[in-house]
Amino acid sequence: MTLEQINLSTGPVNISMEVRNALSAPTISHRSLHFRQLLDDTLSALCNMLSVRHSFVMNGSGTLANEAMLHQIKTLGTKGLILSNGEFGSRLINQAERIGISFTTHVKEWGQRFELQELETILASGQIHWVLFCHCETSTGVLNNLDGIADLCIAYHVQCFADCMSSVGTTTLNLSKITMATASSGKGLGAYPGLALVFSNTTPLSSNSTPTYLDLANYSLKNNIPFTISSNLINALHTAIMQKHTAEHTNMIHQYSYKYYDIMHQYSIVPFSDRHSKVLTIVLPEGKKPVFTNFMDEKNIVLSYESEYLMKRNWVQLAVLGYYHEKQLDYAANTLEECMKHLF
Ligand SMILES: *Cc1c(COP(=O)(O)O)cnc(C)c1O
């Protein structure tokens, strides 16, 4: 078997040789025609893939994309609702507080799902003009009901904003009913971390109180290139989108994530997931976590367990967000099965 590590972490994700080569191609000026073409191609590929009107790219990690979206929300000047059922929902709440947005919250225990009826009661009050939530709540792997929430928002004439950081690129997504959504280059799109992405179905609003770097209206005004953007990162992202976003690769990811779920579900250790989850949170009986992580480590399979919120709860995560060859995913399935027999 290959000695190379197989990355089944929540990110930075597994990156293909082609994407690595794209990153190391000579840097070109962000004012060159060649860059113009590369960026236009990348943004239109994203618009097609996600069924949105506009895509924006900024230098930064995913958190920056959320800040840019939150500044757009602030510019609306109306009161809204932020949902949270995990770490990333609560980060959105903290960011919104710092930016001085007017909102209330609807907070569930980690791992619990939002009930559409409860949300409907809140929206029916007529006090809420926008809703913001995480689609895939990466801290637990729960996939929140994007279409259900979006339909509810449409019914009540409320704008709908979503953090789609760990769902973009891992599943077929249609964001046409969403006002704005965010992603990053370093998760499901299978490229390097370092680019923040915002998708929008409306023209960004301009406001003097928005920091220049986060002002999407300024990106629009300057034809998406207001400042230096790393041509290397864009080239890598473009290559990753072209390579990873095929029916064949998506299908393979689905087949193997079902398989990993089925293997672990037998032992009741993936309480927040269903077969469609691409981020599986593994909750092991007392004392078994080090045995599990050591076993997988020794077999060169990289999982996530070092984030503060995972360590605190003794959780481990296995995610299928990157670009893979089938034999890697097959090896991981066999290893996981072996590991379960060793553990239980
Ligand atoms: C990864 C992630 C983020 C942002 O993380 P960065 O480290 O800033 O890239 C935000 N929301 C969710 C749901 C995520 O999974």
PDBQT file of the ligand as one rigid body, heavy atoms in Angstrom, charges set to zero:
ROOT
HETATM    1  C1  LIG A 401     -14.004  25.790   8.264  1.00  0.00    +0.000 C 
HETATM    2  C2  LIG A 401     -15.234  26.524   8.531  1.00  0.00    +0.000 A 
HETATM    3  C3  LIG A 401     -15.260  27.920   8.680  1.00  0.00    +0.000 A 
HETATM    4  C4  LIG A 401     -14.090  28.854   8.511  1.00  0.00    +0.000 C 
HETATM    5  O1  LIG A 401     -12.892  28.377   8.851  1.00  0.00    +0.000 OA
HETATM    6  P1  LIG A 401     -11.500  29.029   8.367  1.00  0.00    +0.000 P 
HETATM    7  O2  LIG A 401     -10.553  28.318   9.285  1.00  0.00    +0.000 OA
HETATM    8  O3  LIG A 401     -11.551  30.485   8.599  1.00  0.00    +0.000 OA
HETATM    9  O4  LIG A 401     -11.308  28.690   6.927  1.00  0.00    +0.000 OA
HETATM   10  C5  LIG A 401     -16.485  28.513   8.913  1.00  0.00    +0.000 A 
HETATM   11  N1  LIG A 401     -17.607  27.797   8.982  1.00  0.00    +0.000 NA
HETATM   12  C6  LIG A 401     -17.634  26.463   8.832  1.00  0.00    +0.000 A 
HETATM   13  C7  LIG A 401     -18.930  25.736   8.883  1.00  0.00    +0.000 C 
HETATM   14  C8  LIG A 401     -16.437  25.778   8.599  1.00  0.00    +0.000 A 
HETATM   15  O5  LIG A 401     -16.457  24.447   8.436  1.00  0.00    +0.000 OA
ENDROOT
TORSDOF 0
